[in-house]
Amino acid sequence: MARRRDELRFPLRRVPRTNIMGITKPAIRRLAQRGGVKRTSRTIYEEMRGALKIFLQDVVRDAALYTQHGYRSTVTSLDILYALKRSGRTLYGFGL
């Protein structure tokens, strides 16, 4: 099937199936090593992506609520800090 003229100007881009697939195996391995893990199983990567997705959804949802409560449309670093603090993960060194 032929492409239209305006479609020829822009190359096709490869898009990951989901955004969470952008978290690569080496990135997960580096995070695990930083946490003190020496060896990882093959099955851990999908499990870690799932856990990371749930964690990020919770933090982003809470940060968006803090942003809306402040009548703003831009999420600030303090919104993220308060969202992390609400979930019991206090982060130091970012102006709180």
PDB file of N, CA, C and O in Angstrom:
ATOM      1  N   MET A   1       0.838  -1.163   0.000  1.00  0.00           N
ATOM      2  CA  MET A   1       0.000   0.000   0.000  1.00  0.00           C
ATOM      3  C   MET A   1       0.895   1.241   0.000  1.00  0.00           C
ATOM      4  O   MET A   1       1.823   1.333   0.803  1.00  0.00           O
ATOM      5  N   ALA A   2       0.633   2.158  -0.860  1.00  0.00           N
ATOM      6  CA  ALA A   2       1.466   3.351  -1.002  1.00  0.00           C
ATOM      7  C   ALA A   2       1.149   4.351   0.109  1.00  0.00           C
ATOM      8  O   ALA A   2       0.011   4.476   0.562  1.00  0.00           O
ATOM      9  N   ARG A   3       2.193   5.054   0.527  1.00  0.00           N
ATOM     10  CA  ARG A   3       2.017   6.073   1.553  1.00  0.00           C
ATOM     11  C   ARG A   3       1.728   7.411   0.896  1.00  0.00           C
ATOM     12  O   ARG A   3       2.169   7.676  -0.222  1.00  0.00           O
ATOM     13  N   ARG A   4       0.993   8.238   1.592  1.00  0.00           N
ATOM     14  CA  ARG A   4       0.689   9.557   1.057  1.00  0.00           C
ATOM     15  C   ARG A   4       1.924  10.443   1.099  1.00  0.00           C
ATOM     16  O   ARG A   4       2.890  10.133   1.796  1.00  0.00           O
ATOM     17  N   ARG A   5       1.895  11.525   0.369  1.00  0.00           N
ATOM     18  CA  ARG A   5       3.046  12.403   0.247  1.00  0.00           C
ATOM     19  C   ARG A   5       3.459  12.998   1.596  1.00  0.00           C
ATOM     20  O   ARG A   5       4.649  13.044   1.908  1.00  0.00           O
ATOM     21  N   ASP A   6       2.488  13.457   2.404  1.00  0.00           N
ATOM     22  CA  ASP A   6       2.850  14.061   3.680  1.00  0.00           C
ATOM     23  C   ASP A   6       3.393  13.025   4.664  1.00  0.00           C
ATOM     24  O   ASP A   6       4.125  13.381   5.587  1.00  0.00           O
ATOM     25  N   GLU A   7       3.051  11.768   4.483  1.00  0.00           N
ATOM     26  CA  GLU A   7       3.589  10.716   5.345  1.00  0.00           C
ATOM     27  C   GLU A   7       5.038  10.398   4.993  1.00  0.00           C
ATOM     28  O   GLU A   7       5.773   9.869   5.827  1.00  0.00           O
ATOM     29  N   LEU A   8       5.451  10.709   3.782  1.00  0.00           N
ATOM     30  CA  LEU A   8       6.820  10.418   3.367  1.00  0.00           C
ATOM     31  C   LEU A   8       7.829  11.371   4.004  1.00  0.00           C
ATOM     32  O   LEU A   8       9.014  11.048   4.098  1.00  0.00           O
ATOM     33  N   ARG A   9       7.372  12.530   4.437  1.00  0.00           N
ATOM     34  CA  ARG A   9       8.283  13.501   5.030  1.00  0.00           C
ATOM     35  C   ARG A   9       8.772  13.073   6.413  1.00  0.00           C
ATOM     36  O   ARG A   9       9.889  13.403   6.810  1.00  0.00           O
ATOM     37  N   PHE A  10       7.947  12.351   7.131  1.00  0.00           N
ATOM     38  CA  PHE A  10       8.280  11.982   8.502  1.00  0.00           C
ATOM     39  C   PHE A  10       8.541  10.481   8.578  1.00  0.00           C
ATOM     40  O   PHE A  10       7.678   9.684   8.213  1.00  0.00           O
ATOM     41  N   PRO A  11       9.717  10.094   9.047  1.00  0.00           N
ATOM     42  CA  PRO A  11      10.015   8.664   9.137  1.00  0.00           C
ATOM     43  C   PRO A  11       9.172   7.999  10.225  1.00  0.00           C
ATOM     44  O   PRO A  11       8.750   8.642  11.186  1.00  0.00           O
ATOM     45  N   LEU A  12       8.941   6.723  10.054  1.00  0.00           N
ATOM     46  CA  LEU A  12       8.212   5.968  11.064  1.00  0.00           C
ATOM     47  C   LEU A  12       9.117   5.748  12.270  1.00  0.00           C
ATOM     48  O   LEU A  12      10.309   5.480  12.116  1.00  0.00           O
ATOM     49  N   ARG A  13       8.560   5.859  13.453  1.00  0.00           N
ATOM     50  CA  ARG A  13       9.334   5.668  14.673  1.00  0.00           C
ATOM     51  C   ARG A  13       8.895   4.387  15.348  1.00  0.00           C
ATOM     52  O   ARG A  13       7.719   4.024  15.331  1.00  0.00           O
ATOM     53  N   ARG A  14       9.863   3.706  15.944  1.00  0.00           N
ATOM     54  CA  ARG A  14       9.542   2.514  16.716  1.00  0.00           C
ATOM     55  C   ARG A  14       9.096   2.947  18.102  1.00  0.00           C
ATOM     56  O   ARG A  14       9.798   3.698  18.779  1.00  0.00           O
ATOM     57  N   VAL A  15       7.956   2.483  18.514  1.00  0.00           N
ATOM     58  CA  VAL A  15       7.416   2.820  19.818  1.00  0.00           C
ATOM     59  C   VAL A  15       7.356   1.539  20.640  1.00  0.00           C
ATOM     60  O   VAL A  15       6.850   0.525  20.158  1.00  0.00           O
ATOM     61  N   PRO A  16       7.863   1.563  21.870  1.00  0.00           N
ATOM     62  CA  PRO A  16       7.746   0.365  22.702  1.00  0.00           C
ATOM     63  C   PRO A  16       6.283   0.005  22.921  1.00  0.00           C
ATOM     64  O   PRO A  16       5.405   0.864  22.834  1.00  0.00           O
ATOM     65  N   ARG A  17       6.026  -1.269  23.206  1.00  0.00           N
ATOM     66  CA  ARG A  17       4.645  -1.706  23.406  1.00  0.00           C
ATOM     67  C   ARG A  17       3.978  -0.890  24.499  1.00  0.00           C
ATOM     68  O   ARG A  17       2.860  -0.403  24.330  1.00  0.00           O
ATOM     69  N   THR A  18       4.663  -0.747  25.606  1.00  0.00           N
ATOM     70  CA  THR A  18       4.193   0.121  26.678  1.00  0.00           C
ATOM     71  C   THR A  18       5.389   0.921  27.166  1.00  0.00           C
ATOM     72  O   THR A  18       6.537   0.552  26.919  1.00  0.00           O
ATOM     73  N   ASN A  19       5.120   1.994  27.846  1.00  0.00           N
ATOM     74  CA  ASN A  19       6.217   2.829  28.330  1.00  0.00           C
ATOM     75  C   ASN A  19       7.074   2.105  29.348  1.00  0.00           C
ATOM     76  O   ASN A  19       8.270   2.375  29.454  1.00  0.00           O
ATOM     77  N   ILE A  20       6.485   1.193  30.093  1.00  0.00           N
ATOM     78  CA  ILE A  20       7.237   0.496  31.128  1.00  0.00           C
ATOM     79  C   ILE A  20       8.294  -0.411  30.508  1.00  0.00           C
ATOM     80  O   ILE A  20       9.256  -0.778  31.183  1.00  0.00           O
ATOM     81  N   MET A  21       8.138  -0.778  29.245  1.00  0.00           N
ATOM     82  CA  MET A  21       9.149  -1.595  28.576  1.00  0.00           C
ATOM     83  C   MET A  21      10.406  -0.779  28.293  1.00  0.00           C
ATOM     84  O   MET A  21      11.434  -1.340  27.912  1.00  0.00           O
ATOM     85  N   GLY A  22      10.334   0.539  28.475  1.00  0.00           N
ATOM     86  CA  GLY A  22      11.514   1.380  28.338  1.00  0.00           C
ATOM     87  C   GLY A  22      12.500   1.190  29.482  1.00  0.00           C
ATOM     88  O   GLY A  22      13.659   1.591  29.384  1.00  0.00           O
ATOM     89  N   ILE A  23      12.034   0.575  30.571  1.00  0.00           N
ATOM     90  CA  ILE A  23      12.929   0.226  31.680  1.00  0.00           C
ATOM     91  C   ILE A  23      13.609  -1.074  31.281  1.00  0.00           C
ATOM     92  O   ILE A  23      13.007  -2.145  31.348  1.00  0.00           O
ATOM     93  N   THR A  24      14.855  -0.975  30.869  1.00  0.00           N
ATOM     94  CA  THR A  24      15.555  -2.112  30.276  1.00  0.00           C
ATOM     95  C   THR A  24      16.095  -3.056  31.336  1.00  0.00           C
ATOM     96  O   THR A  24      16.152  -2.724  32.520  1.00  0.00           O
ATOM     97  N   LYS A  25      16.490  -4.235  30.888  1.00  0.00           N
ATOM     98  CA  LYS A  25      17.078  -5.219  31.799  1.00  0.00           C
ATOM     99  C   LYS A  25      18.346  -4.698  32.465  1.00  0.00           C
ATOM    100  O   LYS A  25      18.511  -4.876  33.672  1.00  0.00           O
ATOM    101  N   PRO A  26      19.250  -4.058  31.716  1.00  0.00           N
ATOM    102  CA  PRO A  26      20.435  -3.520  32.390  1.00  0.00           C
ATOM    103  C   PRO A  26      20.097  -2.460  33.444  1.00  0.00           C
ATOM    104  O   PRO A  26      20.770  -2.370  34.470  1.00  0.00           O
ATOM    105  N   ALA A  27      19.063  -1.662  33.194  1.00  0.00           N
ATOM    106  CA  ALA A  27      18.670  -0.648  34.175  1.00  0.00           C
ATOM    107  C   ALA A  27      18.154  -1.310  35.448  1.00  0.00           C
ATOM    108  O   ALA A  27      18.480  -0.875  36.553  1.00  0.00           O
ATOM    109  N   ILE A  28      17.356  -2.352  35.294  1.00  0.00           N
ATOM    110  CA  ILE A  28      16.852  -3.084  36.457  1.00  0.00           C
ATOM    111  C   ILE A  28      18.009  -3.748  37.192  1.00  0.00           C
ATOM    112  O   ILE A  28      18.043  -3.761  38.422  1.00  0.00           O
ATOM    113  N   ARG A  29      18.948  -4.296  36.444  1.00  0.00           N
ATOM    114  CA  ARG A  29      20.112  -4.944  37.057  1.00  0.00           C
ATOM    115  C   ARG A  29      20.934  -3.932  37.857  1.00  0.00           C
ATOM    116  O   ARG A  29      21.391  -4.238  38.958  1.00  0.00           O
ATOM    117  N   ARG A  30      21.126  -2.720  37.304  1.00  0.00           N
ATOM    118  CA  ARG A  30      21.878  -1.690  38.023  1.00  0.00           C
ATOM    119  C   ARG A  30      21.172  -1.279  39.315  1.00  0.00           C
ATOM    120  O   ARG A  30      21.812  -1.100  40.352  1.00  0.00           O
ATOM    121  N   LEU A  31      19.848  -1.131  39.242  1.00  0.00           N
ATOM    122  CA  LEU A  31      19.099  -0.784  40.445  1.00  0.00           C
ATOM    123  C   LEU A  31      19.219  -1.872  41.503  1.00  0.00           C
ATOM    124  O   LEU A  31      19.377  -1.581  42.689  1.00  0.00           O
ATOM    125  N   ALA A  32      19.144  -3.123  41.069  1.00  0.00           N
ATOM    126  CA  ALA A  32      19.255  -4.239  42.013  1.00  0.00           C
ATOM    127  C   ALA A  32      20.648  -4.282  42.633  1.00  0.00           C
ATOM    128  O   ALA A  32      20.786  -4.513  43.834  1.00  0.00           O
ATOM    129  N   GLN A  33      21.673  -4.064  41.828  1.00  0.00           N
ATOM    130  CA  GLN A  33      23.040  -4.076  42.353  1.00  0.00           C
ATOM    131  C   GLN A  33      23.258  -2.930  43.331  1.00  0.00           C
ATOM    132  O   GLN A  33      23.976  -3.079  44.321  1.00  0.00           O
ATOM    133  N   ARG A  34      22.648  -1.806  43.058  1.00  0.00           N
ATOM    134  CA  ARG A  34      22.764  -0.676  43.980  1.00  0.00           C
ATOM    135  C   ARG A  34      22.081  -0.986  45.307  1.00  0.00           C
ATOM    136  O   ARG A  34      22.471  -0.470  46.354  1.00  0.00           O
ATOM    137  N   GLY A  35      21.059  -1.833  45.248  1.00  0.00           N
ATOM    138  CA  GLY A  35      20.368  -2.247  46.461  1.00  0.00           C
ATOM    139  C   GLY A  35      21.039  -3.403  47.169  1.00  0.00           C
ATOM    140  O   GLY A  35      20.575  -3.823  48.229  1.00  0.00           O
ATOM    141  N   GLY A  36      22.125  -3.934  46.610  1.00  0.00           N
ATOM    142  CA  GLY A  36      22.870  -4.989  47.277  1.00  0.00           C
ATOM    143  C   GLY A  36      22.635  -6.386  46.737  1.00  0.00           C
ATOM    144  O   GLY A  36      23.116  -7.353  47.328  1.00  0.00           O
ATOM    145  N   VAL A  37      21.911  -6.526  45.631  1.00  0.00           N
ATOM    146  CA  VAL A  37      21.637  -7.841  45.048  1.00  0.00           C
ATOM    147  C   VAL A  37      22.821  -8.249  44.187  1.00  0.00           C
ATOM    148  O   VAL A  37      23.305  -7.459  43.377  1.00  0.00           O
ATOM    149  N   LYS A  38      23.289  -9.480  44.358  1.00  0.00           N
ATOM    150  CA  LYS A  38      24.441  -9.944  43.586  1.00  0.00           C
ATOM    151  C   LYS A  38      24.031 -10.634  42.294  1.00  0.00           C
ATOM    152  O   LYS A  38      24.665 -10.443  41.256  1.00  0.00           O
ATOM    153  N   ARG A  39      22.970 -11.439  42.355  1.00  0.00           N
ATOM    154  CA  ARG A  39      22.515 -12.159  41.163  1.00  0.00           C
ATOM    155  C   ARG A  39      21.012 -12.002  41.023  1.00  0.00           C
ATOM    156  O   ARG A  39      20.288 -11.920  42.015  1.00  0.00           O
ATOM    157  N   THR A  40      20.544 -11.959  39.767  1.00  0.00           N
ATOM    158  CA  THR A  40      19.108 -11.833  39.529  1.00  0.00           C
ATOM    159  C   THR A  40      18.634 -12.963  38.634  1.00  0.00           C
ATOM    160  O   THR A  40      19.350 -13.407  37.738  1.00  0.00           O
ATOM    161  N   SER A  41      17.432 -13.415  38.887  1.00  0.00           N
ATOM    162  CA  SER A  41      16.812 -14.450  38.075  1.00  0.00           C
ATOM    163  C   SER A  41      16.264 -13.830  36.790  1.00  0.00           C
ATOM    164  O   SER A  41      16.047 -12.620  36.723  1.00  0.00           O
ATOM    165  N   ARG A  42      16.047 -14.646  35.796  1.00  0.00           N
ATOM    166  CA  ARG A  42      15.486 -14.142  34.533  1.00  0.00           C
ATOM    167  C   ARG A  42      14.058 -13.649  34.703  1.00  0.00           C
ATOM    168  O   ARG A  42      13.619 -12.733  34.008  1.00  0.00           O
ATOM    169  N   THR A  43      13.344 -14.262  35.629  1.00  0.00           N
ATOM    170  CA  THR A  43      11.926 -13.924  35.785  1.00  0.00           C
ATOM    171  C   THR A  43      11.698 -12.644  36.577  1.00  0.00           C
ATOM    172  O   THR A  43      10.565 -12.169  36.664  1.00  0.00           O
ATOM    173  N   ILE A  44      12.737 -12.085  37.147  1.00  0.00           N
ATOM    174  CA  ILE A  44      12.568 -10.921  38.017  1.00  0.00           C
ATOM    175  C   ILE A  44      12.265  -9.644  37.229  1.00  0.00           C
ATOM    176  O   ILE A  44      11.669  -8.716  37.777  1.00  0.00           O
ATOM    177  N   TYR A  45      12.656  -9.581  35.973  1.00  0.00           N
ATOM    178  CA  TYR A  45      12.539  -8.329  35.222  1.00  0.00           C
ATOM    179  C   TYR A  45      11.087  -7.906  35.025  1.00  0.00           C
ATOM    180  O   TYR A  45      10.748  -6.746  35.257  1.00  0.00           O
ATOM    181  N   GLU A  46      10.233  -8.823  34.603  1.00  0.00           N
ATOM    182  CA  GLU A  46       8.818  -8.483  34.420  1.00  0.00           C
ATOM    183  C   GLU A  46       8.165  -8.152  35.756  1.00  0.00           C
ATOM    184  O   GLU A  46       7.335  -7.247  35.844  1.00  0.00           O
ATOM    185  N   GLU A  47       8.545  -8.889  36.790  1.00  0.00           N
ATOM    186  CA  GLU A  47       7.993  -8.632  38.124  1.00  0.00           C
ATOM    187  C   GLU A  47       8.391  -7.243  38.616  1.00  0.00           C
ATOM    188  O   GLU A  47       7.576  -6.529  39.200  1.00  0.00           O
ATOM    189  N   MET A  48       9.639  -6.865  38.379  1.00  0.00           N
ATOM    190  CA  MET A  48      10.111  -5.541  38.785  1.00  0.00           C
ATOM    191  C   MET A  48       9.411  -4.435  38.005  1.00  0.00           C
ATOM    192  O   MET A  48       9.080  -3.390  38.565  1.00  0.00           O
ATOM    193  N   ARG A  49       9.190  -4.662  36.726  1.00  0.00           N
ATOM    194  CA  ARG A  49       8.479  -3.651  35.928  1.00  0.00           C
ATOM    195  C   ARG A  49       7.067  -3.443  36.464  1.00  0.00           C
ATOM    196  O   ARG A  49       6.586  -2.312  36.547  1.00  0.00           O
ATOM    197  N   GLY A  50       6.409  -4.534  36.825  1.00  0.00           N
ATOM    198  CA  GLY A  50       5.059  -4.419  37.373  1.00  0.00           C
ATOM    199  C   GLY A  50       5.041  -3.664  38.690  1.00  0.00           C
ATOM    200  O   GLY A  50       4.188  -2.802  38.903  1.00  0.00           O
ATOM    201  N   ALA A  51       5.982  -3.983  39.578  1.00  0.00           N
ATOM    202  CA  ALA A  51       6.049  -3.301  40.872  1.00  0.00           C
ATOM    203  C   ALA A  51       6.392  -1.826  40.690  1.00  0.00           C
ATOM    204  O   ALA A  51       5.835  -0.968  41.373  1.00  0.00           O
ATOM    205  N   LEU A  52       7.304  -1.534  39.775  1.00  0.00           N
ATOM    206  CA  LEU A  52       7.691  -0.150  39.509  1.00  0.00           C
ATOM    207  C   LEU A  52       6.523   0.651  38.940  1.00  0.00           C
ATOM    208  O   LEU A  52       6.335   1.817  39.287  1.00  0.00           O
ATOM    209  N   LYS A  53       5.746   0.024  38.071  1.00  0.00           N
ATOM    210  CA  LYS A  53       4.601   0.704  37.470  1.00  0.00           C
ATOM    211  C   LYS A  53       3.571   1.080  38.537  1.00  0.00           C
ATOM    212  O   LYS A  53       3.041   2.191  38.528  1.00  0.00           O
ATOM    213  N   ILE A  54       3.293   0.161  39.448  1.00  0.00           N
ATOM    214  CA  ILE A  54       2.332   0.433  40.521  1.00  0.00           C
ATOM    215  C   ILE A  54       2.848   1.549  41.428  1.00  0.00           C
ATOM    216  O   ILE A  54       2.097   2.453  41.796  1.00  0.00           O
ATOM    217  N   PHE A  55       4.128   1.484  41.785  1.00  0.00           N
ATOM    218  CA  PHE A  55       4.722   2.508  42.647  1.00  0.00           C
ATOM    219  C   PHE A  55       4.651   3.881  41.987  1.00  0.00           C
ATOM    220  O   PHE A  55       4.266   4.860  42.627  1.00  0.00           O
ATOM    221  N   LEU A  56       5.023   3.956  40.710  1.00  0.00           N
ATOM    222  CA  LEU A  56       5.008   5.245  40.012  1.00  0.00           C
ATOM    223  C   LEU A  56       3.596   5.780  39.846  1.00  0.00           C
ATOM    224  O   LEU A  56       3.381   6.988  39.949  1.00  0.00           O
ATOM    225  N   GLN A  57       2.624   4.901  39.590  1.00  0.00           N
ATOM    226  CA  GLN A  57       1.240   5.352  39.478  1.00  0.00           C
ATOM    227  C   GLN A  57       0.772   5.994  40.777  1.00  0.00           C
ATOM    228  O   GLN A  57       0.116   7.035  40.756  1.00  0.00           O
ATOM    229  N   ASP A  58       1.107   5.376  41.909  1.00  0.00           N
ATOM    230  CA  ASP A  58       0.699   5.924  43.203  1.00  0.00           C
ATOM    231  C   ASP A  58       1.346   7.279  43.459  1.00  0.00           C
ATOM    232  O   ASP A  58       0.673   8.218  43.884  1.00  0.00           O
ATOM    233  N   VAL A  59       2.641   7.386  43.206  1.00  0.00           N
ATOM    234  CA  VAL A  59       3.348   8.645  43.472  1.00  0.00           C
ATOM    235  C   VAL A  59       2.857   9.749  42.540  1.00  0.00           C
ATOM    236  O   VAL A  59       2.644  10.879  42.980  1.00  0.00           O
ATOM    237  N   VAL A  60       2.677   9.440  41.272  1.00  0.00           N
ATOM    238  CA  VAL A  60       2.226  10.459  40.314  1.00  0.00           C
ATOM    239  C   VAL A  60       0.795  10.892  40.622  1.00  0.00           C
ATOM    240  O   VAL A  60       0.471  12.073  40.500  1.00  0.00           O
ATOM    241  N   ARG A  61      -0.064   9.953  41.020  1.00  0.00           N
ATOM    242  CA  ARG A  61      -1.440  10.312  41.377  1.00  0.00           C
ATOM    243  C   ARG A  61      -1.448  11.268  42.574  1.00  0.00           C
ATOM    244  O   ARG A  61      -2.155  12.276  42.560  1.00  0.00           O
ATOM    245  N   ASP A  62      -0.663  10.951  43.607  1.00  0.00           N
ATOM    246  CA  ASP A  62      -0.612  11.822  44.782  1.00  0.00           C
ATOM    247  C   ASP A  62      -0.012  13.184  44.439  1.00  0.00           C
ATOM    248  O   ASP A  62      -0.493  14.209  44.922  1.00  0.00           O
ATOM    249  N   ALA A  63       1.025  13.204  43.618  1.00  0.00           N
ATOM    250  CA  ALA A  63       1.638  14.473  43.221  1.00  0.00           C
ATOM    251  C   ALA A  63       0.649  15.320  42.418  1.00  0.00           C
ATOM    252  O   ALA A  63       0.609  16.541  42.575  1.00  0.00           O
ATOM    253  N   ALA A  64      -0.139  14.688  41.568  1.00  0.00           N
ATOM    254  CA  ALA A  64      -1.143  15.426  40.799  1.00  0.00           C
ATOM    255  C   ALA A  64      -2.212  16.007  41.724  1.00  0.00           C
ATOM    256  O   ALA A  64      -2.711  17.108  41.487  1.00  0.00           O
ATOM    257  N   LEU A  65      -2.562  15.270  42.774  1.00  0.00           N
ATOM    258  CA  LEU A  65      -3.533  15.797  43.735  1.00  0.00           C
ATOM    259  C   LEU A  65      -2.982  17.017  44.468  1.00  0.00           C
ATOM    260  O   LEU A  65      -3.702  17.994  44.677  1.00  0.00           O
ATOM    261  N   TYR A  66      -1.718  16.965  44.857  1.00  0.00           N
ATOM    262  CA  TYR A  66      -1.104  18.126  45.501  1.00  0.00           C
ATOM    263  C   TYR A  66      -1.065  19.314  44.545  1.00  0.00           C
ATOM    264  O   TYR A  66      -1.270  20.453  44.965  1.00  0.00           O
ATOM    265  N   THR A  67      -0.808  19.061  43.282  1.00  0.00           N
ATOM    266  CA  THR A  67      -0.766  20.135  42.290  1.00  0.00           C
ATOM    267  C   THR A  67      -2.141  20.758  42.114  1.00  0.00           C
ATOM    268  O   THR A  67      -2.269  21.981  42.075  1.00  0.00           O
ATOM    269  N   GLN A  68      -3.172  19.923  42.007  1.00  0.00           N
ATOM    270  CA  GLN A  68      -4.529  20.438  41.854  1.00  0.00           C
ATOM    271  C   GLN A  68      -4.968  21.215  43.088  1.00  0.00           C
ATOM    272  O   GLN A  68      -5.642  22.239  42.974  1.00  0.00           O
ATOM    273  N   HIS A  69      -4.592  20.735  44.250  1.00  0.00           N
ATOM    274  CA  HIS A  69      -4.971  21.421  45.485  1.00  0.00           C
ATOM    275  C   HIS A  69      -4.334  22.808  45.569  1.00  0.00           C
ATOM    276  O   HIS A  69      -4.903  23.719  46.170  1.00  0.00           O
ATOM    277  N   GLY A  70      -3.173  22.965  44.977  1.00  0.00           N
ATOM    278  CA  GLY A  70      -2.500  24.261  44.956  1.00  0.00           C
ATOM    279  C   GLY A  70      -2.928  25.135  43.796  1.00  0.00           C
ATOM    280  O   GLY A  70      -2.331  26.189  43.574  1.00  0.00           O
ATOM    281  N   TYR A  71      -3.956  24.727  43.040  1.00  0.00           N
ATOM    282  CA  TYR A  71      -4.463  25.472  41.882  1.00  0.00           C
ATOM    283  C   TYR A  71      -3.361  25.767  40.878  1.00  0.00           C
ATOM    284  O   TYR A  71      -3.277  26.870  40.337  1.00  0.00           O
ATOM    285  N   ARG A  72      -2.522  24.778  40.637  1.00  0.00           N
ATOM    286  CA  ARG A  72      -1.439  24.914  39.672  1.00  0.00           C
ATOM    287  C   ARG A  72      -1.609  23.866  38.588  1.00  0.00           C
ATOM    288  O   ARG A  72      -2.334  22.887  38.761  1.00  0.00           O
ATOM    289  N   SER A  73      -0.929  24.086  37.463  1.00  0.00           N
ATOM    290  CA  SER A  73      -0.961  23.091  36.396  1.00  0.00           C
ATOM    291  C   SER A  73       0.404  22.456  36.174  1.00  0.00           C
ATOM    292  O   SER A  73       0.547  21.577  35.324  1.00  0.00           O
ATOM    293  N   THR A  74       1.405  22.890  36.925  1.00  0.00           N
ATOM    294  CA  THR A  74       2.753  22.345  36.810  1.00  0.00           C
ATOM    295  C   THR A  74       3.107  21.608  38.092  1.00  0.00           C
ATOM    296  O   THR A  74       2.990  22.157  39.187  1.00  0.00           O
ATOM    297  N   VAL A  75       3.540  20.366  37.949  1.00  0.00           N
ATOM    298  CA  VAL A  75       3.960  19.578  39.105  1.00  0.00           C
ATOM    299  C   VAL A  75       5.361  20.027  39.501  1.00  0.00           C
ATOM    300  O   VAL A  75       6.270  20.056  38.671  1.00  0.00           O
ATOM    301  N   THR A  76       5.530  20.374  40.764  1.00  0.00           N
ATOM    302  CA  THR A  76       6.829  20.828  41.253  1.00  0.00           C
ATOM    303  C   THR A  76       7.536  19.691  41.989  1.00  0.00           C
ATOM    304  O   THR A  76       6.950  18.645  42.268  1.00  0.00           O
ATOM    305  N   SER A  77       8.796  19.924  42.291  1.00  0.00           N
ATOM    306  CA  SER A  77       9.553  18.907  43.023  1.00  0.00           C
ATOM    307  C   SER A  77       8.994  18.721  44.430  1.00  0.00           C
ATOM    308  O   SER A  77       9.058  17.623  44.983  1.00  0.00           O
ATOM    309  N   LEU A  78       8.452  19.779  45.008  1.00  0.00           N
ATOM    310  CA  LEU A  78       7.847  19.651  46.336  1.00  0.00           C
ATOM    311  C   LEU A  78       6.606  18.769  46.300  1.00  0.00           C
ATOM    312  O   LEU A  78       6.328  18.056  47.264  1.00  0.00           O
ATOM    313  N   ASP A  79       5.856  18.809  45.199  1.00  0.00           N
ATOM    314  CA  ASP A  79       4.701  17.921  45.068  1.00  0.00           C
ATOM    315  C   ASP A  79       5.141  16.464  45.096  1.00  0.00           C
ATOM    316  O   ASP A  79       4.498  15.625  45.727  1.00  0.00           O
ATOM    317  N   ILE A  80       6.232  16.172  44.415  1.00  0.00           N
ATOM    318  CA  ILE A  80       6.767  14.809  44.411  1.00  0.00           C
ATOM    319  C   ILE A  80       7.259  14.438  45.805  1.00  0.00           C
ATOM    320  O   ILE A  80       7.014  13.326  46.274  1.00  0.00           O
ATOM    321  N   LEU A  81       7.952  15.365  46.472  1.00  0.00           N
ATOM    322  CA  LEU A  81       8.446  15.094  47.825  1.00  0.00           C
ATOM    323  C   LEU A  81       7.306  14.813  48.789  1.00  0.00           C
ATOM    324  O   LEU A  81       7.389  13.886  49.595  1.00  0.00           O
ATOM    325  N   TYR A  82       6.240  15.607  48.715  1.00  0.00           N
ATOM    326  CA  TYR A  82       5.101  15.391  49.600  1.00  0.00           C
ATOM    327  C   TYR A  82       4.403  14.074  49.281  1.00  0.00           C
ATOM    328  O   TYR A  82       3.934  13.385  50.187  1.00  0.00           O
ATOM    329  N   ALA A  83       4.330  13.720  48.002  1.00  0.00           N
ATOM    330  CA  ALA A  83       3.708  12.449  47.619  1.00  0.00           C
ATOM    331  C   ALA A  83       4.528  11.274  48.141  1.00  0.00           C
ATOM    332  O   ALA A  83       3.970  10.290  48.627  1.00  0.00           O
ATOM    333  N   LEU A  84       5.852  11.377  48.041  1.00  0.00           N
ATOM    334  CA  LEU A  84       6.707  10.314  48.579  1.00  0.00           C
ATOM    335  C   LEU A  84       6.598  10.244  50.098  1.00  0.00           C
ATOM    336  O   LEU A  84       6.581   9.158  50.677  1.00  0.00           O
ATOM    337  N   LYS A  85       6.526  11.405  50.738  1.00  0.00           N
ATOM    338  CA  LYS A  85       6.406  11.432  52.191  1.00  0.00           C
ATOM    339  C   LYS A  85       5.081  10.813  52.629  1.00  0.00           C
ATOM    340  O   LYS A  85       5.019  10.127  53.649  1.00  0.00           O
ATOM    341  N   ARG A  86       4.036  11.056  51.865  1.00  0.00           N
ATOM    342  CA  ARG A  86       2.723  10.491  52.184  1.00  0.00           C
ATOM    343  C   ARG A  86       2.741   8.971  52.111  1.00  0.00           C
ATOM    344  O   ARG A  86       2.042   8.300  52.870  1.00  0.00           O
ATOM    345  N   SER A  87       3.539   8.430  51.201  1.00  0.00           N
ATOM    346  CA  SER A  87       3.625   6.975  51.079  1.00  0.00           C
ATOM    347  C   SER A  87       4.653   6.379  52.040  1.00  0.00           C
ATOM    348  O   SER A  87       4.900   5.173  52.015  1.00  0.00           O
ATOM    349  N   GLY A  88       5.257   7.224  52.892  1.00  0.00           N
ATOM    350  CA  GLY A  88       6.183   6.726  53.896  1.00  0.00           C
ATOM    351  C   GLY A  88       7.625   6.667  53.453  1.00  0.00           C
ATOM    352  O   GLY A  88       8.434   6.000  54.098  1.00  0.00           O
ATOM    353  N   ARG A  89       7.972   7.342  52.378  1.00  0.00           N
ATOM    354  CA  ARG A  89       9.342   7.346  51.862  1.00  0.00           C
ATOM    355  C   ARG A  89       9.858   8.785  51.839  1.00  0.00           C
ATOM    356  O   ARG A  89       9.733   9.484  50.834  1.00  0.00           O
ATOM    357  N   THR A  90      10.430   9.209  52.942  1.00  0.00           N
ATOM    358  CA  THR A  90      10.948  10.571  53.039  1.00  0.00           C
ATOM    359  C   THR A  90      12.254  10.673  52.267  1.00  0.00           C
ATOM    360  O   THR A  90      13.147   9.838  52.417  1.00  0.00           O
ATOM    361  N   LEU A  91      12.353  11.702  51.443  1.00  0.00           N
ATOM    362  CA  LEU A  91      13.534  11.926  50.622  1.00  0.00           C
ATOM    363  C   LEU A  91      14.176  13.229  51.073  1.00  0.00           C
ATOM    364  O   LEU A  91      13.516  14.268  51.097  1.00  0.00           O
ATOM    365  N   TYR A  92      15.443  13.187  51.428  1.00  0.00           N
ATOM    366  CA  TYR A  92      16.137  14.359  51.945  1.00  0.00           C
ATOM    367  C   TYR A  92      17.007  14.993  50.872  1.00  0.00           C
ATOM    368  O   TYR A  92      17.470  14.321  49.951  1.00  0.00           O
ATOM    369  N   GLY A  93      17.224  16.311  51.006  1.00  0.00           N
ATOM    370  CA  GLY A  93      18.160  17.000  50.143  1.00  0.00           C
ATOM    371  C   GLY A  93      17.545  17.724  48.974  1.00  0.00           C
ATOM    372  O   GLY A  93      18.264  18.139  48.065  1.00  0.00           O
ATOM    373  N   PHE A  94      16.213  17.893  48.964  1.00  0.00           N
ATOM    374  CA  PHE A  94      15.580  18.571  47.841  1.00  0.00           C
ATOM    375  C   PHE A  94      14.757  19.772  48.282  1.00  0.00           C
ATOM    376  O   PHE A  94      13.763  20.114  47.641  1.00  0.00           O
ATOM    377  N   GLY A  95      15.165  20.417  49.375  1.00  0.00           N
ATOM    378  CA  GLY A  95      14.551  21.681  49.740  1.00  0.00           C
ATOM    379  C   GLY A  95      13.357  21.602  50.653  1.00  0.00           C
ATOM    380  O   GLY A  95      12.567  22.546  50.684  1.00  0.00           O
ATOM    381  N   LEU A  96      13.182  20.551  51.385  1.00  0.00           N
ATOM    382  CA  LEU A  96      12.053  20.480  52.304  1.00  0.00           C
ATOM    383  C   LEU A  96      12.468  20.818  53.697  1.00  0.00           C
ATOM    384  O   LEU A  96      11.639  20.808  54.608  1.00  0.00           O
TER     385      LEU A  96
END
